[in-house]
Amino acid sequence: MQAATATARRHDMDSLRALAMLAGVVFHAGLAYSPMVQPLFPTADRGNAVVVDATLWFLHLFRMPLFFVVAGFFTAWLVERRGLAGLFRNRVRRILVPFLVFWPIVHLALTRSTLHAAATVEHPSPLLQWVAQGQRDGELPGAPLATGHLWFLYYLMWMYVLVWCLRALTSEPSGSAAPAWARVLGRLAALPGWVWLLVLPCLLTPSLASVTAPHPAPESLLPRFWAFGFFGPFFAWGYLLRRHPETESRLDRNAPVLLVGSLVAYSAWFFLVSGRSVEQATASSSWPVALLGAFVSVWMTSVCLTCGRRWFGRPSAPVRWLADASYWIYVVHLPVLFAIQYRLMDLDWGWSLKYFVALALTYAICLVGYQALVRHGPIGWLLGGRSHGRRVASSVPPVPST
C-alpha cells in the first residue's frame, strides 16, 4: 500500500498547477483595466474599474504562492523517485532549457509589439505615450534585461539548488536513523495546524514589508532576497506535504474558517492599499498591509489545496489535457495578449467586453497552437516530458510538470 501511495499520481496537484498558470492569463489581461497600475502598464486602457482591482489583487496574493507549494511537492516526489541527480537532470530539461529558449523570444516579441503600438495606437496608455515621446526625441532607452513573466522558472532553478545544498549540508553518515533535514521536517509536520496558519504569515511579513504593495514580480536577473523569503516557505510547505501527507487532513478541517478569514483580511488590505497616494504606492508596504497580505496568502493557499483534493482528486481526460497545455499557455501568452490588447485600445467598447475578448482570443490562440503545433512535437516533449503520439499503458505515472 505504501509503495502504491508513493507512486500514485496526484491529479489534484496537477490541476492546481494548471489553474495557477491559467489564472496568470486572467491576471495579466486584467491589469489593462486596473486603475491601480494604469500609469505603469503598457496596455492600460481608457476604460477601467475598481472591481477589477478588487478581484485581481486578491488573486495575486495567493496564485503564485499556490504554484510554489505545488512545485515543492513535486520536487520532493522527484527526489524520492530519482534522487538529487535525477531531479537536476529533469529540471534542467523541463525548467532551465525552456527558460533559456523562450525568454529571449518573448522579450523580443514584447519589445517589438510595444514599439509598434507606441507608433500606431491612437489612444495610448501613459507608458506608451512615454515610449512614443522617446522615439520622437531619439532618447528612448533600451528595454531592461529582465526575466519578465518567466521569473518563476528562474527562481525554481535557484530553489532546486537550495534543496541540494540543504540536503548535502544536513546529511548524516549511512546507518543513522534519519538525516537532520528529515528530522526537522518531521518536527514541523508534528505541529498543530493552527500553529502553521498563525506563525507562517508572521514569518512572511518582513519580506512583504520590504517591497511595495501589491508585491511586484521579482523580474530582475539579480535574485531578490525578499522573493526567497516570501516564495521559499511556500516551496518548503509543498516539500513537507509530500514527505508528511498526514498534515493535509489537519488543514482541511479549517478551510471554511480560513476562507471567511481571508475575505475579511483582504477587505482590510484592499481598503488600506487602494486609499494611498502615488508617493505611498511607490514606497515599501506598511507592516499592517504586509501582515494582512501574508495571512491572505497562507490561508487562501490552504483553502485551494483543500478544494483541489476534494474536487480534482480523480482523473479526468479534459482536465489532464488542459493541465498539459497550461505550461505552454503561460510561457507564450503575454506576447499574444499584448498584441490583442494593443489593437483593442482604440475601439469604443466597454472595458468588460475588451477584457472578455482579449481573454477568449488569447486562450483560443494558445490552445489551438498547443494542439496543432506543440503537443505531439519536440516542444511538447520539452515542456511536458512525455510523448502524446499514442497511449501506452503503464503502472508508473509520468514525471510531474512542475
C-alpha positions as a LaTeX table, in Angstrom:
\begin{tabular}{lrrr}
\hline
Residue & $x$ (\AA) & $y$ (\AA) & $z$ (\AA) \\
\hline
Met1 & 0.00 & 0.00 & 0.00 \\
Gln2 & 2.78 & 2.43 & 0.87 \\
Ala3 & 4.56 & 1.76 & $-2.41$ \\
Ala4 & 1.36 & 2.42 & $-4.31$ \\
Thr5 & 0.89 & 5.68 & $-2.46$ \\
Ala6 & 4.43 & 6.74 & $-3.24$ \\
Thr7 & 3.94 & 6.37 & $-7.00$ \\
Ala8 & 0.26 & 7.33 & $-7.29$ \\
Arg9 & $-0.41$ & 10.33 & $-9.48$ \\
Arg10 & $-1.69$ & 13.38 & $-7.63$ \\
His11 & $-4.32$ & 14.66 & $-10.03$ \\
Asp12 & $-5.25$ & 17.43 & $-7.62$ \\
Met13 & $-1.72$ & 18.86 & $-7.64$ \\
Asp14 & $-1.57$ & 18.69 & $-11.44$ \\
Ser15 & $-4.89$ & 20.53 & $-11.62$ \\
Leu16 & $-3.87$ & 23.19 & $-9.11$ \\
Arg17 & $-0.66$ & 23.85 & $-11.02$ \\
Ala18 & $-2.68$ & 24.26 & $-14.21$ \\
Leu19 & $-5.19$ & 26.58 & $-12.55$ \\
Ala20 & $-2.39$ & 28.75 & $-11.16$ \\
Met21 & $-0.90$ & 29.06 & $-14.65$ \\
Leu22 & $-4.23$ & 29.73 & $-16.37$ \\
Ala23 & $-5.15$ & 32.27 & $-13.70$ \\
Gly24 & $-1.98$ & 34.12 & $-14.65$ \\
Val25 & $-3.52$ & 34.90 & $-18.03$ \\
Val26 & $-6.62$ & 36.26 & $-16.28$ \\
Phe27 & $-4.40$ & 38.38 & $-14.04$ \\
His28 & $-2.22$ & 39.83 & $-16.79$ \\
Ala29 & $-5.20$ & 40.55 & $-19.03$ \\
Gly30 & $-7.00$ & 42.33 & $-16.20$ \\
Leu31 & $-4.09$ & 44.67 & $-15.49$ \\
Ala32 & $-5.05$ & 46.63 & $-18.62$ \\
Tyr33 & $-8.29$ & 47.63 & $-16.86$ \\
Ser34 & $-6.85$ & 48.18 & $-13.38$ \\
Pro35 & $-6.95$ & 51.76 & $-12.06$ \\
Met36 & $-4.11$ & 50.98 & $-9.66$ \\
Val37 & $-1.50$ & 50.25 & $-12.35$ \\
Gln38 & $-2.98$ & 52.45 & $-15.10$ \\
Pro39 & 0.07 & 54.80 & $-15.22$ \\
Leu40 & 2.54 & 51.91 & $-15.39$ \\
Phe41 & 1.11 & 49.18 & $-17.62$ \\
Pro42 & 1.76 & 49.19 & $-21.41$ \\
Thr43 & $-1.74$ & 48.04 & $-22.42$ \\
Ala44 & $-3.61$ & 50.20 & $-19.88$ \\
Asp45 & $-6.98$ & 51.03 & $-21.44$ \\
Arg46 & $-9.13$ & 54.15 & $-21.23$ \\
Gly47 & $-11.78$ & 52.08 & $-19.51$ \\
Asn48 & $-11.10$ & 50.63 & $-16.08$ \\
Ala49 & $-12.96$ & 49.75 & $-12.90$ \\
Val50 & $-12.23$ & 49.36 & $-9.20$ \\
Val51 & $-13.89$ & 45.95 & $-9.27$ \\
Val52 & $-11.02$ & 44.75 & $-11.45$ \\
Asp53 & $-8.52$ & 45.82 & $-8.81$ \\
Ala54 & $-10.55$ & 44.23 & $-6.04$ \\
Thr55 & $-10.59$ & 40.91 & $-7.89$ \\
Leu56 & $-7.09$ & 40.85 & $-9.38$ \\
Trp57 & $-5.13$ & 41.70 & $-6.27$ \\
Phe58 & $-6.97$ & 39.08 & $-4.24$ \\
Leu59 & $-5.90$ & 36.50 & $-6.83$ \\
His60 & $-2.39$ & 37.96 & $-6.87$ \\
Leu61 & $-1.85$ & 37.31 & $-3.17$ \\
Phe62 & $-2.17$ & 33.53 & $-3.43$ \\
Arg63 & $-1.80$ & 32.47 & $-7.08$ \\
Met64 & 2.00 & 32.15 & $-7.17$ \\
Pro65 & 2.27 & 31.01 & $-3.53$ \\
Leu66 & $-0.01$ & 28.12 & $-4.50$ \\
Phe67 & 2.18 & 27.40 & $-7.52$ \\
Phe68 & 5.31 & 27.20 & $-5.37$ \\
Val69 & 3.59 & 24.81 & $-2.94$ \\
Val70 & 2.83 & 22.52 & $-5.88$ \\
Ala71 & 6.40 & 22.93 & $-7.17$ \\
Gly72 & 7.82 & 21.97 & $-3.78$ \\
Phe73 & 5.53 & 18.96 & $-3.60$ \\
Phe74 & 6.66 & 17.64 & $-6.98$ \\
Thr75 & 10.30 & 18.37 & $-6.14$ \\
Ala76 & 10.08 & 16.04 & $-3.14$ \\
Trp77 & 8.29 & 13.49 & $-5.33$ \\
Leu78 & 11.08 & 13.59 & $-7.91$ \\
Val79 & 13.81 & 13.30 & $-5.27$ \\
Glu80 & 12.08 & 10.21 & $-3.86$ \\
Arg81 & 11.89 & 8.55 & $-7.28$ \\
Arg82 & 15.13 & 9.67 & $-8.93$ \\
Gly83 & 17.40 & 11.17 & $-6.29$ \\
Leu84 & 19.04 & 14.58 & $-6.45$ \\
Ala85 & 20.93 & 13.79 & $-9.66$ \\
Gly86 & 17.71 & 12.72 & $-11.35$ \\
Leu87 & 15.97 & 15.85 & $-10.08$ \\
Phe88 & 18.57 & 18.11 & $-11.69$ \\
Arg89 & 18.63 & 16.22 & $-14.98$ \\
Asn90 & 14.86 & 16.51 & $-15.22$ \\
Arg91 & 14.65 & 20.12 & $-14.10$ \\
Val92 & 17.40 & 21.30 & $-16.42$ \\
Arg93 & 15.41 & 19.92 & $-19.36$ \\
Arg94 & 11.97 & 20.93 & $-18.10$ \\
Ile95 & 12.73 & 24.30 & $-16.47$ \\
Leu96 & 16.15 & 25.72 & $-17.40$ \\
Val97 & 16.14 & 24.88 & $-21.13$ \\
Pro98 & 12.59 & 26.26 & $-21.73$ \\
Phe99 & 13.60 & 29.41 & $-19.85$ \\
Leu100 & 16.72 & 29.91 & $-21.97$ \\
Val101 & 14.82 & 29.17 & $-25.20$ \\
Phe102 & 11.66 & 31.19 & $-24.66$ \\
Trp103 & 12.98 & 34.10 & $-22.59$ \\
Pro104 & 14.72 & 35.93 & $-25.49$ \\
Ile105 & 11.86 & 35.13 & $-27.88$ \\
Val106 & 9.24 & 36.54 & $-25.50$ \\
His107 & 11.43 & 39.56 & $-24.69$ \\
Leu108 & 11.92 & 40.38 & $-28.38$ \\
Ala109 & 8.24 & 39.87 & $-29.23$ \\
Leu110 & 7.06 & 42.14 & $-26.40$ \\
Thr111 & 9.59 & 44.83 & $-27.29$ \\
Arg112 & 8.65 & 44.85 & $-30.98$ \\
Ser113 & 4.90 & 44.90 & $-30.37$ \\
Thr114 & 5.21 & 47.69 & $-27.81$ \\
Leu115 & 7.31 & 49.86 & $-30.13$ \\
His116 & 4.82 & 49.28 & $-32.95$ \\
Ala117 & 1.90 & 50.13 & $-30.66$ \\
Ala118 & 3.58 & 53.32 & $-29.48$ \\
Ala119 & 3.76 & 54.46 & $-33.09$ \\
Thr120 & 0.27 & 53.40 & $-34.19$ \\
Val121 & $-2.21$ & 53.37 & $-31.28$ \\
Glu122 & $-4.40$ & 56.50 & $-31.26$ \\
His123 & $-5.41$ & 56.23 & $-27.60$ \\
Pro124 & $-2.18$ & 55.12 & $-25.96$ \\
Ser125 & $-1.60$ & 54.39 & $-22.30$ \\
Pro126 & 0.64 & 56.76 & $-20.30$ \\
Leu127 & 3.52 & 54.32 & $-20.69$ \\
Leu128 & 3.01 & 54.09 & $-24.46$ \\
Gln129 & 2.95 & 57.89 & $-24.63$ \\
Trp130 & 6.31 & 57.95 & $-22.87$ \\
Val131 & 7.70 & 55.38 & $-25.31$ \\
Ala132 & 6.38 & 57.35 & $-28.29$ \\
Gln133 & 7.94 & 60.57 & $-26.97$ \\
Gly134 & 11.25 & 58.80 & $-26.54$ \\
Gln135 & 11.06 & 57.52 & $-30.11$ \\
Arg136 & 10.42 & 61.04 & $-31.43$ \\
Asp137 & 13.26 & 62.51 & $-29.38$ \\
Gly138 & 15.65 & 59.68 & $-30.14$ \\
Glu139 & 16.26 & 59.22 & $-26.43$ \\
Leu140 & 14.38 & 56.00 & $-25.78$ \\
Pro141 & 16.46 & 53.72 & $-23.55$ \\
Gly142 & 16.69 & 50.04 & $-24.38$ \\
Ala143 & 14.26 & 47.65 & $-22.75$ \\
Pro144 & 15.66 & 46.44 & $-19.42$ \\
Leu145 & 17.01 & 42.90 & $-19.49$ \\
Ala146 & 14.69 & 41.13 & $-17.07$ \\
Thr147 & 13.08 & 37.72 & $-16.77$ \\
Gly148 & 9.59 & 39.13 & $-17.29$ \\
His149 & 6.69 & 36.81 & $-16.57$ \\
Leu150 & 9.08 & 33.82 & $-16.74$ \\
Trp151 & 10.69 & 34.85 & $-13.45$ \\
Phe152 & 9.20 & 31.82 & $-11.71$ \\
Leu153 & 11.32 & 29.46 & $-13.85$ \\
Tyr154 & 14.43 & 31.39 & $-12.84$ \\
Tyr155 & 13.58 & 31.13 & $-9.14$ \\
Leu156 & 12.64 & 27.47 & $-9.37$ \\
Met157 & 16.19 & 26.66 & $-10.50$ \\
Trp158 & 17.58 & 28.57 & $-7.53$ \\
Met159 & 15.29 & 26.63 & $-5.21$ \\
Tyr160 & 16.43 & 23.31 & $-6.63$ \\
Val161 & 20.00 & 24.36 & $-5.86$ \\
Leu162 & 18.95 & 25.27 & $-2.31$ \\
Val163 & 17.31 & 21.85 & $-1.89$ \\
Trp164 & 20.57 & 20.19 & $-2.91$ \\
Cys165 & 22.61 & 22.41 & $-0.56$ \\
Leu166 & 20.34 & 21.85 & 2.44 \\
Arg167 & 20.26 & 18.10 & 1.94 \\
Ala168 & 24.02 & 17.93 & 1.43 \\
Leu169 & 24.83 & 20.08 & 4.47 \\
Thr170 & 22.46 & 18.24 & 6.81 \\
Ser171 & 23.04 & 14.67 & 5.63 \\
Glu172 & 24.11 & 12.05 & 8.14 \\
Pro173 & 26.52 & 9.13 & 7.74 \\
Ser174 & 24.93 & 5.98 & 6.39 \\
Gly175 & 23.33 & 3.88 & 9.06 \\
Ser176 & 21.95 & 6.75 & 11.13 \\
Ala177 & 18.23 & 6.73 & 11.89 \\
Ala178 & 17.38 & 9.76 & 9.74 \\
Pro179 & 19.25 & 12.73 & 8.28 \\
Ala180 & 18.95 & 16.07 & 10.04 \\
Trp181 & 16.77 & 17.63 & 7.34 \\
Ala182 & 14.27 & 14.77 & 7.64 \\
Arg183 & 14.13 & 15.15 & 11.42 \\
Val184 & 13.45 & 18.88 & 11.05 \\
Leu185 & 10.63 & 18.20 & 8.59 \\
Gly186 & 9.21 & 15.62 & 10.96 \\
Arg187 & 9.13 & 18.08 & 13.85 \\
Leu188 & 7.49 & 20.73 & 11.68 \\
Ala189 & 4.91 & 18.24 & 10.44 \\
Ala190 & 4.05 & 17.33 & 14.03 \\
Leu191 & 2.99 & 20.89 & 14.85 \\
Pro192 & $-0.76$ & 21.54 & 15.11 \\
Gly193 & $-2.34$ & 23.05 & 12.01 \\
Trp194 & $-3.26$ & 26.28 & 13.78 \\
Val195 & 0.42 & 26.91 & 14.56 \\
Trp196 & 1.25 & 26.81 & 10.86 \\
Leu197 & $-1.67$ & 29.04 & 9.96 \\
Leu198 & $-0.73$ & 31.69 & 12.51 \\
Val199 & 3.07 & 31.56 & 12.58 \\
Leu200 & 3.82 & 31.21 & 8.85 \\
Pro201 & 2.16 & 34.54 & 7.90 \\
Cys202 & 4.22 & 36.28 & 10.58 \\
Leu203 & 7.40 & 34.80 & 9.11 \\
Leu204 & 6.43 & 36.06 & 5.64 \\
Thr205 & 5.57 & 39.59 & 6.76 \\
Pro206 & 9.13 & 41.07 & 6.76 \\
Ser207 & 9.60 & 40.06 & 3.12 \\
Leu208 & 6.34 & 41.71 & 2.03 \\
Ala209 & 7.10 & 44.78 & 4.16 \\
Ser210 & 10.34 & 45.31 & 2.24 \\
Val211 & 8.59 & 45.86 & $-1.12$ \\
Thr212 & 5.61 & 47.76 & $-2.46$ \\
Ala213 & 2.05 & 46.58 & $-2.10$ \\
Pro214 & 0.82 & 44.80 & $-4.13$ \\
His215 & 4.16 & 42.95 & $-4.20$ \\
Pro216 & 5.90 & 43.14 & $-7.59$ \\
Ala217 & 7.15 & 40.25 & $-9.68$ \\
Pro218 & 10.88 & 39.69 & $-8.93$ \\
Glu219 & 11.88 & 40.02 & $-12.59$ \\
Ser220 & 15.48 & 41.17 & $-12.10$ \\
Leu221 & 18.29 & 38.80 & $-13.08$ \\
Leu222 & 19.84 & 39.63 & $-9.72$ \\
Pro223 & 17.95 & 37.38 & $-7.28$ \\
Arg224 & 15.87 & 39.28 & $-4.73$ \\
Phe225 & 16.12 & 38.17 & $-1.11$ \\
Trp226 & 12.53 & 39.15 & $-0.41$ \\
Ala227 & 11.35 & 36.71 & $-3.11$ \\
Phe228 & 13.18 & 33.83 & $-1.44$ \\
Gly229 & 11.79 & 34.94 & 1.92 \\
Phe230 & 8.23 & 35.01 & 0.58 \\
Phe231 & 8.00 & 32.22 & $-2.02$ \\
Gly232 & 10.62 & 29.95 & $-0.43$ \\
Pro233 & 8.47 & 28.98 & 2.59 \\
Phe234 & 5.62 & 28.02 & 0.25 \\
Phe235 & 8.03 & 25.80 & $-1.69$ \\
Ala236 & 9.13 & 24.22 & 1.60 \\
Trp237 & 5.47 & 23.76 & 2.55 \\
Gly238 & 4.88 & 21.72 & $-0.59$ \\
Tyr239 & 8.02 & 19.67 & 0.06 \\
Leu240 & 6.76 & 18.91 & 3.57 \\
Leu241 & 3.31 & 17.91 & 2.28 \\
Arg242 & 4.90 & 15.26 & 0.10 \\
Arg243 & 7.09 & 13.93 & 2.89 \\
His244 & 4.31 & 14.04 & 5.51 \\
Pro245 & 0.91 & 13.70 & 3.78 \\
Glu246 & $-0.82$ & 13.33 & 7.15 \\
Thr247 & $-0.55$ & 17.11 & 7.58 \\
Glu248 & $-3.07$ & 17.67 & 4.78 \\
Ser249 & $-6.08$ & 16.44 & 6.74 \\
Arg250 & $-5.30$ & 18.78 & 9.64 \\
Leu251 & $-5.53$ & 21.81 & 7.38 \\
Asp252 & $-8.65$ & 20.56 & 5.57 \\
Arg253 & $-10.78$ & 20.98 & 8.69 \\
Asn254 & $-10.03$ & 24.71 & 8.78 \\
Ala255 & $-10.96$ & 25.53 & 5.17 \\
Pro256 & $-14.35$ & 27.27 & 5.76 \\
Val257 & $-12.97$ & 29.42 & 8.56 \\
Leu258 & $-9.86$ & 30.26 & 6.53 \\
Leu259 & $-11.95$ & 31.32 & 3.54 \\
Val260 & $-14.03$ & 33.71 & 5.64 \\
Gly261 & $-10.92$ & 34.98 & 7.42 \\
Ser262 & $-9.17$ & 35.56 & 4.10 \\
Leu263 & $-12.05$ & 37.63 & 2.76 \\
Val264 & $-12.11$ & 39.75 & 5.91 \\
Ala265 & $-8.32$ & 40.23 & 5.89 \\
Tyr266 & $-8.33$ & 41.05 & 2.19 \\
Ser267 & $-11.09$ & 43.63 & 2.62 \\
Ala268 & $-8.90$ & 45.43 & 5.16 \\
Trp269 & $-5.82$ & 45.03 & 2.94 \\
Phe270 & $-7.59$ & 46.44 & $-0.11$ \\
Phe271 & $-9.01$ & 49.35 & 1.87 \\
Leu272 & $-5.52$ & 50.32 & 3.04 \\
Val273 & $-3.86$ & 49.83 & $-0.35$ \\
Ser274 & $-6.47$ & 51.46 & $-2.58$ \\
Gly275 & $-6.60$ & 54.63 & $-0.49$ \\
Arg276 & $-2.92$ & 55.52 & $-0.85$ \\
Ser277 & $-1.36$ & 58.47 & $-2.64$ \\
Val278 & 1.05 & 57.97 & $-5.55$ \\
Glu279 & 4.02 & 58.56 & $-3.22$ \\
Gln280 & 2.76 & 55.95 & $-0.78$ \\
Ala281 & 2.08 & 53.47 & $-3.58$ \\
Thr282 & 5.73 & 53.53 & $-4.69$ \\
Ala283 & 7.10 & 53.15 & $-1.15$ \\
Ser284 & 7.56 & 49.95 & 0.82 \\
Ser285 & 4.47 & 48.39 & 2.38 \\
Ser286 & 3.42 & 49.30 & 5.87 \\
Trp287 & 3.66 & 46.46 & 8.37 \\
Pro288 & $-0.13$ & 46.15 & 8.75 \\
Val289 & $-0.54$ & 45.86 & 4.97 \\
Ala290 & 2.25 & 43.28 & 4.77 \\
Leu291 & 0.81 & 41.24 & 7.65 \\
Leu292 & $-2.68$ & 41.22 & 6.16 \\
Gly293 & $-1.31$ & 40.21 & 2.76 \\
Ala294 & 0.69 & 37.38 & 4.33 \\
Phe295 & $-2.37$ & 36.00 & 6.11 \\
Val296 & $-4.40$ & 36.06 & 2.89 \\
Ser297 & $-1.57$ & 34.32 & 1.01 \\
Val298 & $-1.23$ & 31.48 & 3.52 \\
Trp299 & $-4.90$ & 30.98 & 4.29 \\
Met300 & $-6.11$ & 31.07 & 0.67 \\
Thr301 & $-3.32$ & 28.72 & $-0.39$ \\
Ser302 & $-4.53$ & 26.27 & 2.25 \\
Val303 & $-8.12$ & 26.67 & 1.04 \\
Cys304 & $-7.03$ & 25.97 & $-2.56$ \\
Leu305 & $-5.18$ & 22.82 & $-1.51$ \\
Thr306 & $-8.29$ & 21.57 & 0.28 \\
Cys307 & $-10.53$ & 22.36 & $-2.70$ \\
Gly308 & $-8.08$ & 20.66 & $-5.03$ \\
Arg309 & $-8.17$ & 17.43 & $-3.03$ \\
Arg310 & $-11.96$ & 17.48 & $-2.90$ \\
Trp311 & $-12.74$ & 18.48 & $-6.48$ \\
Phe312 & $-9.80$ & 17.31 & $-8.60$ \\
Gly313 & $-8.67$ & 14.12 & $-6.89$ \\
Arg314 & $-9.97$ & 11.84 & $-9.64$ \\
Pro315 & $-8.57$ & 11.53 & $-13.17$ \\
Ser316 & $-10.32$ & 13.49 & $-15.92$ \\
Ala317 & $-9.25$ & 13.46 & $-19.56$ \\
Pro318 & $-10.26$ & 17.11 & $-20.30$ \\
Val319 & $-8.59$ & 18.36 & $-17.11$ \\
Arg320 & $-5.49$ & 16.29 & $-17.91$ \\
Trp321 & $-5.29$ & 17.81 & $-21.40$ \\
Leu322 & $-5.68$ & 21.33 & $-20.02$ \\
Ala323 & $-3.05$ & 20.64 & $-17.37$ \\
Asp324 & $-0.64$ & 19.50 & $-20.08$ \\
Ala325 & $-1.36$ & 22.66 & $-22.10$ \\
Ser326 & $-1.09$ & 25.11 & $-19.20$ \\
Tyr327 & 2.72 & 25.35 & $-19.16$ \\
Trp328 & 2.80 & 26.26 & $-22.87$ \\
Ile329 & $-0.08$ & 28.69 & $-22.46$ \\
Tyr330 & 1.61 & 30.57 & $-19.66$ \\
Val331 & 5.00 & 30.74 & $-21.35$ \\
Val332 & 3.70 & 32.24 & $-24.62$ \\
His333 & 0.54 & 34.07 & $-23.60$ \\
Leu334 & 1.92 & 37.53 & $-22.84$ \\
Pro335 & 3.08 & 38.50 & $-26.37$ \\
Val336 & $-0.22$ & 37.18 & $-27.75$ \\
Leu337 & $-2.24$ & 39.04 & $-25.12$ \\
Phe338 & $-0.39$ & 42.33 & $-25.60$ \\
Ala339 & $-0.76$ & 42.19 & $-29.38$ \\
Ile340 & $-4.52$ & 41.75 & $-28.97$ \\
Gln341 & $-4.94$ & 44.43 & $-26.30$ \\
Tyr342 & $-2.94$ & 46.99 & $-28.26$ \\
Arg343 & $-5.47$ & 46.60 & $-31.08$ \\
Leu344 & $-8.41$ & 46.87 & $-28.67$ \\
Met345 & $-7.22$ & 50.16 & $-27.16$ \\
Asp346 & $-8.68$ & 52.25 & $-30.00$ \\
Leu347 & $-12.09$ & 50.54 & $-30.01$ \\
Asp348 & $-15.01$ & 52.26 & $-28.26$ \\
Trp349 & $-16.00$ & 49.17 & $-26.33$ \\
Gly350 & $-16.59$ & 48.84 & $-22.62$ \\
Trp351 & $-13.74$ & 47.50 & $-20.51$ \\
Ser352 & $-15.62$ & 44.30 & $-19.69$ \\
Leu353 & $-16.12$ & 43.40 & $-23.36$ \\
Lys354 & $-12.49$ & 44.15 & $-24.16$ \\
Tyr355 & $-11.41$ & 42.01 & $-21.21$ \\
Phe356 & $-13.54$ & 39.10 & $-22.37$ \\
Val357 & $-12.39$ & 39.34 & $-26.00$ \\
Ala358 & $-8.72$ & 39.59 & $-25.01$ \\
Leu359 & $-9.00$ & 36.56 & $-22.73$ \\
Ala360 & $-11.00$ & 34.46 & $-25.18$ \\
Leu361 & $-8.70$ & 35.15 & $-28.13$ \\
Thr362 & $-5.55$ & 34.59 & $-26.09$ \\
Tyr363 & $-6.75$ & 31.26 & $-24.72$ \\
Ala364 & $-8.03$ & 30.18 & $-28.15$ \\
Ile365 & $-4.79$ & 31.01 & $-29.97$ \\
Cys366 & $-2.63$ & 29.35 & $-27.32$ \\
Leu367 & $-4.80$ & 26.23 & $-27.08$ \\
Val368 & $-5.05$ & 25.75 & $-30.84$ \\
Gly369 & $-1.31$ & 26.29 & $-31.13$ \\
Tyr370 & $-0.70$ & 23.73 & $-28.41$ \\
Gln371 & $-2.83$ & 21.03 & $-30.02$ \\
Ala372 & $-1.69$ & 21.69 & $-33.59$ \\
Leu373 & 1.99 & 22.55 & $-33.16$ \\
Val374 & 3.20 & 21.62 & $-29.69$ \\
Arg375 & 1.55 & 18.61 & $-28.07$ \\
His376 & 2.87 & 15.93 & $-30.43$ \\
Gly377 & 6.21 & 17.56 & $-31.26$ \\
Pro378 & 9.57 & 18.28 & $-29.65$ \\
Ile379 & 8.31 & 21.37 & $-27.81$ \\
Gly380 & 5.61 & 19.26 & $-26.20$ \\
Trp381 & 8.26 & 16.74 & $-25.14$ \\
Leu382 & 10.39 & 19.54 & $-23.73$ \\
Leu383 & 7.57 & 21.15 & $-21.76$ \\
Gly384 & 5.57 & 18.04 & $-20.90$ \\
Gly385 & 8.33 & 15.49 & $-20.59$ \\
Arg386 & 6.45 & 12.76 & $-22.46$ \\
Ser387 & 5.16 & 11.90 & $-25.91$ \\
His388 & 1.44 & 12.15 & $-26.67$ \\
Gly389 & 1.67 & 10.40 & $-30.01$ \\
Arg390 & $-0.03$ & 7.25 & $-28.76$ \\
Arg391 & $-1.27$ & 5.97 & $-25.45$ \\
Val392 & 0.92 & 3.40 & $-23.70$ \\
Ala393 & $-0.37$ & 1.50 & $-20.69$ \\
Ser394 & 1.87 & 1.77 & $-17.64$ \\
Ser395 & 1.55 & 1.50 & $-13.91$ \\
Val396 & 4.21 & 4.16 & $-13.36$ \\
Pro397 & 2.92 & 7.74 & $-13.51$ \\
Pro398 & 4.70 & 10.25 & $-15.73$ \\
Val399 & 7.08 & 12.78 & $-14.29$ \\
Pro400 & 5.22 & 15.82 & $-12.92$ \\
Ser401 & 5.20 & 19.03 & $-14.87$ \\
Thr402 & 6.35 & 21.35 & $-12.10$ \\
\hline
\end{tabular}
